[in-house]
Amino acid sequence: MNMRIIPALLACSAALACSQPQTTPPPPPSVTATADSIKTGGNRLIEVDGKYKVWTKKTGNGNIKVLLLHGGPGFSHDYMECFEDFLPQEGMEIYYYDQLGCGNSDAPADTSLWNIARYVEEVEQVRKGLGLHTFYITGHSWGALLAMEYVHKYPAAVKGVVLSNMTAGMADFIAYADSLKRKIFSPVDMALYDSLDKQQAYTSPEYTNLLMNRLYTQVLCRLPVDQWPEPLMRAFKKVNPVIYNHMQGVDEFHVTGNFKNWDFWNRLPQIKTPVLVLGGMKDEMNPESMKKEARLLPNSRLYLCPEGSHMAMYDDQARYFNALIRFLQDVEKGTFKADKAAQIQ
């Protein structure tokens, strides 16, 4: 080819290219820029008390909508993440929620906020903020205490309540915790405990070891601590000790906080909502007290996981979730029947 022709051919090719219609990528899907349409993985902040934000997260879809109330007080939702391995697969919609001062929510320094009555009003604000016109509550430990108080005051929108691993009075809890300490601790453990207690050495490694490796592995989560599920360990790392101490106290053996005199026994018969009392036979809550709780609730079912402790959702998991899911489905289908006898299998 004549080399002098090449520049002319290139110029001609460029001109032809410019004259061809240009292909452009399709426009992105239309997104309306409103708070309700932007995808956040189900995460949402709800305003409470007119100035604070609490964190919530929706997982799954379905007619059965379950608001989870975590324990503590002062812990976070994290340890309840195992619920998403069970409920959404059954067509249920769950809502995690970190109470004010906990986890991903605002943590104001005002200690006057840490009381039962204000938390009850917070739950109602969260319900409204999430648009839950009819829903279920599953409260665990302190969350079950909160659920009792909430459904007693605001029963209208609640279709069913799960009271998981909680007695109906703090005096009962304190007495049983003391009996567990004397049953589980060896004489050497008791001598060490008494010595550390006199020194108020509650943050010492020795005291922590007594609780974590002697007591909690028997009644809180019946696994060696190094085998505890990651969400549970994460929750322990995120605890707000100010709330825990202000409302409960140092630990199970020193209940000095503002709910130390809480007692709900006489109000249980006033709750007409379907209730599942769910616990463990090896719980740090007295199984006999949970049976009493179920007897006093006029529309209740009881299930005590035979191998379950306070975290029966982990150490007797299949039985725990089978009982919980069956209750939710029965209430939703209108086939729920109250059962006043302990169901131990």
Secondary structure, DSSP 4 states (H G I P E B T S, - for coil): --TTTHHHHHHHHHHHHHHSPPP-PPPPPP---STTTS--TTEEEEEETTTEEEEEEEES-SSEEEEEE--TTT--GGGGGGGGGTSGGGTEEEEEEPPTTSTTS---S-GGG-SHHHHHHHHHHHHHHHT-SSEEEEEETHHHHHHHHHHHH--TTEEEEEEES--SBHHHHHHHHHHHHHHHS-HHHHHHHHHHHHHT-TTSHHHHHIIIIIIIHHHT-SS-GGGS-HHHHHHHHT--HHHHHHHTBSSTT-B-STTTT-B-GGGGGG--S-EEEEEETT-SS-HHHHHHHHHHSTTEEEEEETT--TTHHHHTHHHHHHHHHHHHHHHHHT------S----
